[in-house]
């Protein structure tokens, strides 16, 4: 059985490039960019992370990313106050 392609799947490479160029020129559309980070944690800490993530119904990587973002945002506010920026 053949499935119908979504509109995104029917775009040509040139169409995708044109859309990307238009979006990059607009300031009201945030572009998502990220980098991969690898880290080591001991077994006990990893188990705690997984248990806490499971309690919130999240994959542990999503939970960990959210936790890092929230703590960095909180610490950044403190840093900005202390540094006078």
Wavefront OBJ file of the C-alpha trace (Angstrom):
o trace
v 0.000 0.000 0.000
v 1.427 3.346 -1.070
v 1.321 6.167 1.458
v 0.857 9.771 0.442
v 3.958 11.931 0.831
v 3.747 14.887 3.161
v 4.230 18.355 1.727
v 7.713 18.488 3.266
v 8.715 15.272 1.533
v 7.774 16.705 -1.864
v 10.042 19.762 -1.593
v 13.073 19.895 -3.835
v 16.537 20.710 -2.541
v 16.301 24.169 -4.150
v 12.932 24.840 -2.474
v 14.382 23.883 0.912
v 17.362 26.186 0.333
v 15.031 29.079 -0.585
v 12.920 28.547 2.532
v 16.033 28.373 4.702
v 17.390 31.633 3.237
v 14.083 33.420 3.888
v 13.910 32.158 7.464
v 17.504 33.183 8.201
v 16.649 36.762 7.206
v 13.713 36.959 9.624
v 14.338 37.846 13.246
v 10.965 36.632 14.540
v 11.658 32.965 13.753
v 14.206 31.394 16.104
v 16.535 28.863 14.535
v 17.237 25.816 16.635
v 20.848 24.855 16.883
v 22.522 22.587 19.343
v 25.728 20.743 19.995
v 26.267 17.260 21.273
v 27.865 16.889 24.691
v 29.201 13.618 26.052
v 29.696 13.150 29.765
v 30.505 10.438 32.214
v 28.520 9.861 35.388
v 28.920 7.109 37.933
v 26.405 4.268 38.130
v 24.654 5.561 41.249
v 24.118 9.019 39.782
v 22.884 7.597 36.459
v 20.399 5.375 38.272
v 19.092 8.388 40.227
v 18.772 10.396 37.019
v 16.813 7.581 35.382
v 14.518 7.158 38.396
v 13.772 10.884 38.570
v 13.174 11.054 34.822
v 10.865 8.051 34.965
v 8.901 9.653 37.814
v 8.242 12.608 35.491
v 7.463 10.393 32.527
v 10.457 11.599 30.521
v 13.351 9.922 28.777
v 16.417 10.430 30.967
v 18.242 12.409 28.269
v 15.336 14.854 27.977
v 15.175 15.126 31.763
v 18.915 15.760 31.986
v 18.824 18.407 29.252
v 15.909 20.169 30.932
v 17.632 20.032 34.305
v 20.816 21.529 32.883
v 18.902 24.300 31.068
v 16.884 25.235 34.163
v 19.938 25.329 36.418
v 22.023 27.300 33.912
v 19.187 29.832 33.511
v 18.916 30.176 37.286
v 22.677 30.499 37.772
v 22.960 32.927 34.846
v 20.530 35.318 36.552
v 22.634 35.208 39.722
v 25.818 35.716 37.719
v 24.357 38.725 35.896
v 23.371 40.344 39.219
v 26.754 39.717 40.814
v 28.845 40.734 37.781
v 26.838 43.899 37.167
v 26.148 43.113 33.497
l 1 2 3 4 5 6 7 8 9 10 11 12 13 14 15 16 17 18 19 20 21 22 23 24 25 26 27 28 29 30 31 32 33 34 35 36 37 38 39 40 41 42 43 44 45 46 47 48 49 50 51 52 53 54 55 56 57 58 59 60 61 62 63 64 65 66 67 68 69 70 71 72 73 74 75 76 77 78 79 80 81 82 83 84 85
